[in-house]
């Protein structure tokens, strides 16, 4: 009689169960309709606050000397100023790498067409030479007798 095997969950099923457990773990708690969730409301407020600060930004007020040195958050400005050469160089390198890769591809294709053109010319020359071969073929050139006298 066949032996009874203990059933173990397939690896796919185990992985799916772990995925669902992780999803359930990191999912937010359900909020009843009409009630506002704490995390969702905090996120909406922060996004609205960010939008208001961007709309209310004035370059002339930010770079006014007294405000700039005493009240303004100048960290991002000086970080941008400090890293501008590096950012510029990186963007320039990325641009030229892409352009030269494109040029390299075009050169490879061009070289292949040139190789094809030269080989086609060579084949045409060989074809014309083969038409000029005598009926018996080209006889080997003998400089002397094959056997001694």
Contact map, one row per residue, 1 for C-alpha under 8 A:
11100000000000000000000000000000000000000000000000000000000000000000000000000000000000000000000000000000000000000000000000000000000000000000000000000
11110000000000000000000000000000000000000000000000000000000000000000000000000000000000000000000000000000000000000000000000000000000000000000000000000
11111000000000000000000000000000000000000000000000000000000000000000000000000000000000000000000000000000000000000000000000000000000000000000000000000
01111100000000000000000000000000000000000000000000000000000000000000000000000000000000000000000000000000000000000000000000000000000000000000000000000
00111110000000000000000000000000000000000000000000000000000000000000000000000000000000000000000000000000000000000000000000000000000000000000000000000
00011111000000000000000000000000000000000000000000000000000000000000000000000000000000000000000000000000000000000000000000000000000000000000000000000
00001111100000000000000000000000000000000000000000000000000000000000000000000000000000000000000000000000000000000000000000000000000000000000000000000
00000111110000000000000000000000000000000000000000000000000000000000000000000000000000000000000000000000000000000000000000000000000000000000000000000
00000011111011000000000000000000000000000000000000000000000000000000000000000000000000000000000000000000000000000000000000000000000000000000000000000
00000001111111000000000000000000000000000000000000000000000000000000000000000000000000000000000000000000000000000000000000000000000000000000000000000
00000000111111100000000000000000000000000000000000000000000000000000000000000000000000000000000000000000000000000000000000000000000000000000000000000
00000000011111110000000000000000000000000000000000000000000000000000000000000000000000000000000000000000000000000000000000000000000000000000000000000
00000000111111111000000000000000000000000000000000000000000000000000000000000000000000000000000000000000000000000000000000000000000000000000000000000
00000000111111111100000000000000000000000000000000000000000000000000000000000000000000000000000000000000000000000000000000000000000000000000000000000
00000000001111111110000000000000000000000000000000000000000000000000000000000000000000000000000000000000000000000000000000000000000000000000000000000
00000000000111111111000000000000000000000000000000000000000000000000000000000000000000000000000000000000000000000000000000000000000000000000000000000
00000000000011111111100000000000000000000000000000000000000000000000000000000000000000000000000000000000000000000000000000000000000000000000000000000
00000000000001111111110000000000000000000000000000000000000000000000000000000000000000000000000000000000000000000000000000000000000000000000000000000
00000000000000111111111000000000000000000000000000000000000000000000000000000000000000000000000000000000000000000000000000000000000000000000000000000
00000000000000011111111100000000000000000000000000000000000000000000000000000000000000000000000000000000000000000000000000000000000000000000000000000
00000000000000001111111110000000000000000000000000000000000000000000000000000000000000000000000000000000000000000000000000000000000000000000000000000
00000000000000000111111111000000000000000000000000000000000000000000000000000000000000000000000000000000000000000000000000000000000000000000000000000
00000000000000000011111111100000000000000000000000000000000000000000000000000000000000000000000000000000000000000000000000000000000000000000000000000
00000000000000000001111111100000000000000000000000000000000000000000000000000000000000000000000000000000000000000000000000000000000000000000000000000
00000000000000000000111111100000000000000000000000000000000000000000000000000000000000000000000000000000000000000000000000000000000000000000000000000
00000000000000000000011111110000000000000000000000000000000000000000000000000000000000000000000000000000000000000000000000000000000000000000000000000
00000000000000000000001111111000000000000000000000000000000000000000000000000000000000000000000000000000000000000000000000000000000000000000000000000
00000000000000000000000001111100000000000000000000000000000000000000000000000000000000000000000000000000000000000000000000000000000000000000000000000
00000000000000000000000000111110000000000000000000000000000000000000000000000000000000000000000000000000000000000000000000000000000000000000000000000
00000000000000000000000000011111000000000000000000000000000000000000000000000000000000000000000000000000000000000000000000000000000000000000000000000
00000000000000000000000000001111101110000000000000000000000000000000000000000000000000000000000000000000000000000000000000000000000000000000000000000
00000000000000000000000000000111111000000000000000000000000000000000000000000000000000000000000000000000000000000000000000000000000000000000000000000
00000000000000000000000000000011111100000000000000000000000000000000000000000000000000000000000000000000000000000000000000000000000000000000000000000
00000000000000000000000000000001111100000000000000000000000000000000000000000000000000000000000000000000000000000000000000000000000000000000000000000
00000000000000000000000000000011111110000000000000000000000000000000000000000000000000000000000000000000000000000000000000000000000000000000000000000
00000000000000000000000000000010111111011000000000000000000000000000000000000000000000000000000000000000000000000000000000000000000000000000000000000
00000000000000000000000000000010001111111000000000000000000000000000000000000000000000000000000000000000000000000000000000000000000000000000000000000
00000000000000000000000000000000000111111100000000000000000000000000000000000000000000000000000000000000000000000000000000000000000000000000000000000
00000000000000000000000000000000000011111110000000000000000000000000000000000000000000000000000000000000000000000000000000000000000000000000000000000
00000000000000000000000000000000000111111111000000000000000000000000000000000000000000000000000000000000000000000000000000000000000000000000000000000
00000000000000000000000000000000000111111111100000000000000000000000000000000000000000000000000000000000000000000000000000000000000000000000000000000
00000000000000000000000000000000000001111111110000000000000000000000000000000000000000000000000000000000000000000000000000000000000000000000000000000
00000000000000000000000000000000000000111111111000000000000000000000000000000000000000000000000000000000000000000000000000000000000000000000000000000
00000000000000000000000000000000000000011111111100000000000000000000000000000000000000000000000000000000000000000000000000000000000000000000000000000
00000000000000000000000000000000000000001111111110000000000000000000000000000000000000000000000000000000000000000000000000000000000000000000000000000
00000000000000000000000000000000000000000111111111000000000000000000000000000000000000000000000000000000000000000000000000000000000000000000000000000
00000000000000000000000000000000000000000011111111100000000000000000000000000000000000000000000000000000000000000000000000000000000000000000000000000
00000000000000000000000000000000000000000001111111110000000000000000000000000000000000000000000000000000000000000000000000000000000000000000000000000
00000000000000000000000000000000000000000000111111111000000000000000000000000000000000000000000000000000000000000000000000000000000000000000000000000
00000000000000000000000000000000000000000000011111111100000000000000000000000000000000000000000000000000000000000000000000000000000000000000000000000
00000000000000000000000000000000000000000000001111111110000000000000000000000000000000000000000000000000000000000000000000000000000000000000000000000
00000000000000000000000000000000000000000000000111111111000000000000000000000000000000000000000000000000000000000000000000000000000000000000000000000
00000000000000000000000000000000000000000000000011111111100000000000000000000000000000000000000000000000000000000000000000000000000000000000000000000
00000000000000000000000000000000000000000000000001111111100000000000000000000000000000000000000000000000000000000000000000000000000000000000000000000
00000000000000000000000000000000000000000000000000111111100000000000000000000000000000000000000000000000000000000000000000000000000000000000000000000
00000000000000000000000000000000000000000000000000011111110000000000000000000000000000000000000000000000000000000000000000000000000000000000000000000
00000000000000000000000000000000000000000000000000001111111001000000000000000000000000000000000000000000000000000000000000000000000000000000000000000
00000000000000000000000000000000000000000000000000000001111111000000000000000000000000000000000000000000000000000000000000000000000000000000000000000
00000000000000000000000000000000000000000000000000000000111111100000000000000000000000000000000000000000000000000000000000000000000000000000000000000
00000000000000000000000000000000000000000000000000000000011111110000000000000000000000000000000000000000000000000000000000000000000000000000000000000
00000000000000000000000000000000000000000000000000000000011111110010000000000000000000000000000000000000000000000000000000000000000000000000000000000
00000000000000000000000000000000000000000000000000000000111111110011000100000000000000000000000000000000000000000000000000000000000000000000000000000
00000000000000000000000000000000000000000000000000000000001111111011000000000000000000000000000000000000000000000000000000000000000000000000000000000
00000000000000000000000000000000000000000000000000000000000111111111000000000000000000000000000000000000000000000000000000000000000000000000000000000
00000000000000000000000000000000000000000000000000000000000000111111100000000000000000000000000000000000000000000000000000000000000000000000000000000
00000000000000000000000000000000000000000000000000000000000000011111111000000000000000000000000000000000000000000000000000000000000000000000000000000
00000000000000000000000000000000000000000000000000000000000011111111111100000000000000000000000000000000000000000000000000000000000000000000000000000
00000000000000000000000000000000000000000000000000000000000001111111111111000000000000000000000000000000000000000000000000000000000000000000000000000
00000000000000000000000000000000000000000000000000000000000000001111111101000000000000000000000000000000000000000000000000000000000000000000000000000
00000000000000000000000000000000000000000000000000000000000000000111111100000000000000000000000000000000000000000000000000000000000000000000000000000
00000000000000000000000000000000000000000000000000000000000000000111111110000000000000000000000000000000000000000000000000000000000000000000000000000
00000000000000000000000000000000000000000000000000000000000001000011111111000000000000000000000000000000000000000000000000000000000000000000000000000
00000000000000000000000000000000000000000000000000000000000000000001001111110000000000000000000000000000000000000000000000000000000000000000000000000
00000000000000000000000000000000000000000000000000000000000000000001100111111100000000000000000000000000000000000000000000000000000000000000000000000
00000000000000000000000000000000000000000000000000000000000000000000000011111110000000000000000000000000000000000000000000000000000000000000000000000
00000000000000000000000000000000000000000000000000000000000000000000000011111111000000000000000000000000000000000000000000000000000000000000000000000
00000000000000000000000000000000000000000000000000000000000000000000000001111111100000000000000000000000000000000000000000000000000000000000000000000
00000000000000000000000000000000000000000000000000000000000000000000000001111111110000000000000000000000000000000000000000000000000000000000000000000
00000000000000000000000000000000000000000000000000000000000000000000000000111111111000000000000000000000000000000000000000000000000000000000000000000
00000000000000000000000000000000000000000000000000000000000000000000000000011111111100000000000000000000000000000000000000000000000000000000000000000
00000000000000000000000000000000000000000000000000000000000000000000000000001111111100000000000000000000000000000000000000000000000000000000000000000
00000000000000000000000000000000000000000000000000000000000000000000000000000111111110000000000000000000000000000000000000000000000000000000000000000
00000000000000000000000000000000000000000000000000000000000000000000000000000011111111100000000000000000000000000000000000000000000000000000000000000
00000000000000000000000000000000000000000000000000000000000000000000000000000001111111110000000000000000000000000000000000000000000000000000000000000
00000000000000000000000000000000000000000000000000000000000000000000000000000000011111111000000000000000000000000000000000000000000000000000000000000
00000000000000000000000000000000000000000000000000000000000000000000000000000000001111111100000000000000000000000000000000000000000000000000000000000
00000000000000000000000000000000000000000000000000000000000000000000000000000000001111111110000000000000000000000000000000000000000000000000000000000
00000000000000000000000000000000000000000000000000000000000000000000000000000000000111111111000000000000000000000000000000000000000000000000000000000
00000000000000000000000000000000000000000000000000000000000000000000000000000000000011111111100000000000000000000000000000000000000000000000000000000
00000000000000000000000000000000000000000000000000000000000000000000000000000000000001111111110000000000000000000000000000000000000000000000000000000
00000000000000000000000000000000000000000000000000000000000000000000000000000000000000111111111000000000000000000000000000000000000000000000000000000
00000000000000000000000000000000000000000000000000000000000000000000000000000000000000011111111100000000000000000000000000000000000000000000000000000
00000000000000000000000000000000000000000000000000000000000000000000000000000000000000001111111110000000000000000000000000000000000000000000000000000
00000000000000000000000000000000000000000000000000000000000000000000000000000000000000000111111111000000000000000000000000000000000000000000000000000
00000000000000000000000000000000000000000000000000000000000000000000000000000000000000000011111111100000000000000000000000000000000000000000000000000
00000000000000000000000000000000000000000000000000000000000000000000000000000000000000000001111111110000000000000000000000000000000000000000000000000
00000000000000000000000000000000000000000000000000000000000000000000000000000000000000000000111111111000000000000000000000000000000000000000000000000
00000000000000000000000000000000000000000000000000000000000000000000000000000000000000000000011111111100000000000000000000000000000000000000000000000
00000000000000000000000000000000000000000000000000000000000000000000000000000000000000000000001111111110000000000000000000000000000000000000000000000
00000000000000000000000000000000000000000000000000000000000000000000000000000000000000000000000111111111000000000000000000000000000000000000000000000
00000000000000000000000000000000000000000000000000000000000000000000000000000000000000000000000011111111100000000000000000000000000000000000000000000
00000000000000000000000000000000000000000000000000000000000000000000000000000000000000000000000001111111110000000000000000000000000000000000000000000
00000000000000000000000000000000000000000000000000000000000000000000000000000000000000000000000000111111111000000000000000000000000000000000000000000
00000000000000000000000000000000000000000000000000000000000000000000000000000000000000000000000000011111111100000000000000000000000000000000000000000
00000000000000000000000000000000000000000000000000000000000000000000000000000000000000000000000000001111111110000000000000000000000000000000000000000
00000000000000000000000000000000000000000000000000000000000000000000000000000000000000000000000000000111111111000000000000000000000000000000000000000
00000000000000000000000000000000000000000000000000000000000000000000000000000000000000000000000000000011111111100000000000000000000000000000000000000
00000000000000000000000000000000000000000000000000000000000000000000000000000000000000000000000000000001111111110000000000000000000000000000000000000
00000000000000000000000000000000000000000000000000000000000000000000000000000000000000000000000000000000111111111000000000000000000000000000000000000
00000000000000000000000000000000000000000000000000000000000000000000000000000000000000000000000000000000011111111100000000000000000000000000000000000
00000000000000000000000000000000000000000000000000000000000000000000000000000000000000000000000000000000001111111110000000000000000000000000000000000
00000000000000000000000000000000000000000000000000000000000000000000000000000000000000000000000000000000000111111111000000000000000000000000000000000
00000000000000000000000000000000000000000000000000000000000000000000000000000000000000000000000000000000000011111111100000000000000000000000000000000
00000000000000000000000000000000000000000000000000000000000000000000000000000000000000000000000000000000000001111111110000000000000000000000000000000
00000000000000000000000000000000000000000000000000000000000000000000000000000000000000000000000000000000000000111111111000000000000000000000000000000
00000000000000000000000000000000000000000000000000000000000000000000000000000000000000000000000000000000000000011111111100000000000000000000000000000
00000000000000000000000000000000000000000000000000000000000000000000000000000000000000000000000000000000000000001111111110000000000000000000000000000
00000000000000000000000000000000000000000000000000000000000000000000000000000000000000000000000000000000000000000111111111000000000000000000000000000
00000000000000000000000000000000000000000000000000000000000000000000000000000000000000000000000000000000000000000011111111100000000000000000000000000
00000000000000000000000000000000000000000000000000000000000000000000000000000000000000000000000000000000000000000001111111110000000000000000000000000
00000000000000000000000000000000000000000000000000000000000000000000000000000000000000000000000000000000000000000000111111111000000000000000000000000
00000000000000000000000000000000000000000000000000000000000000000000000000000000000000000000000000000000000000000000011111111100000000000000000000000
00000000000000000000000000000000000000000000000000000000000000000000000000000000000000000000000000000000000000000000001111111110000000000000000000000
00000000000000000000000000000000000000000000000000000000000000000000000000000000000000000000000000000000000000000000000111111111000000000000000000000
00000000000000000000000000000000000000000000000000000000000000000000000000000000000000000000000000000000000000000000000011111111100000000000000000000
00000000000000000000000000000000000000000000000000000000000000000000000000000000000000000000000000000000000000000000000001111111110000000000000000000
00000000000000000000000000000000000000000000000000000000000000000000000000000000000000000000000000000000000000000000000000111111111000000000000000000
00000000000000000000000000000000000000000000000000000000000000000000000000000000000000000000000000000000000000000000000000011111111100000000000000000
00000000000000000000000000000000000000000000000000000000000000000000000000000000000000000000000000000000000000000000000000001111111110000000000000000
00000000000000000000000000000000000000000000000000000000000000000000000000000000000000000000000000000000000000000000000000000111111110000000000000000
00000000000000000000000000000000000000000000000000000000000000000000000000000000000000000000000000000000000000000000000000000011111110000000000000000
00000000000000000000000000000000000000000000000000000000000000000000000000000000000000000000000000000000000000000000000000000001111111000000000000000
00000000000000000000000000000000000000000000000000000000000000000000000000000000000000000000000000000000000000000000000000000000111111101100000000000
00000000000000000000000000000000000000000000000000000000000000000000000000000000000000000000000000000000000000000000000000000000000111111100000000000
00000000000000000000000000000000000000000000000000000000000000000000000000000000000000000000000000000000000000000000000000000000000011111000000000000
00000000000000000000000000000000000000000000000000000000000000000000000000000000000000000000000000000000000000000000000000000000000001111110000000000
00000000000000000000000000000000000000000000000000000000000000000000000000000000000000000000000000000000000000000000000000000000000011111110000000000
00000000000000000000000000000000000000000000000000000000000000000000000000000000000000000000000000000000000000000000000000000000000011011111000000000
00000000000000000000000000000000000000000000000000000000000000000000000000000000000000000000000000000000000000000000000000000000000000011111100000000
00000000000000000000000000000000000000000000000000000000000000000000000000000000000000000000000000000000000000000000000000000000000000000111110000000
00000000000000000000000000000000000000000000000000000000000000000000000000000000000000000000000000000000000000000000000000000000000000000011111000000
00000000000000000000000000000000000000000000000000000000000000000000000000000000000000000000000000000000000000000000000000000000000000000001111110000
00000000000000000000000000000000000000000000000000000000000000000000000000000000000000000000000000000000000000000000000000000000000000000000111110000
00000000000000000000000000000000000000000000000000000000000000000000000000000000000000000000000000000000000000000000000000000000000000000000011111000
00000000000000000000000000000000000000000000000000000000000000000000000000000000000000000000000000000000000000000000000000000000000000000000011111110
00000000000000000000000000000000000000000000000000000000000000000000000000000000000000000000000000000000000000000000000000000000000000000000000111110
00000000000000000000000000000000000000000000000000000000000000000000000000000000000000000000000000000000000000000000000000000000000000000000000011111
00000000000000000000000000000000000000000000000000000000000000000000000000000000000000000000000000000000000000000000000000000000000000000000000011111
00000000000000000000000000000000000000000000000000000000000000000000000000000000000000000000000000000000000000000000000000000000000000000000000000111
